[in-house]
Amino acid sequence: KRFIEEKDKMAKMTPEEREAYLNEKREQAKKTQKQKLLQKLKDQRRKFEDSDLQLSPLPQAKLVSTPEGFTSTLFGDIVMVTEFINCYSG
């Protein structure tokens, strides 16, 4: 119904009035979209209380068998470098 009313309203306008009306509607839509984006960014920046968040527990860690002579520190370093390369390999 709203669409039909707007269509009738635009049909009664002169081309200049129609152009001005459409420009005004575009500006209003941009303004509304910008306000929504700013609100979304504001919500994302807001600090959360830990007790309010719905978090799932971390999975249980699995033991990894390492070759003889590998210390836990050495294995951790290898995993860290491998993960770094995996993340930034593109």
Buried (B, 14 or more C-beta within 10 A) or exposed (E): EEEEEEEEEEEEEEEEEBEEBEEEEEEEEEEEEEEEEEEEEEEEEEEEEEEEEEEEEEEEEEEEEEEEEEEEEEEEEEEEEEEEEEEEEE
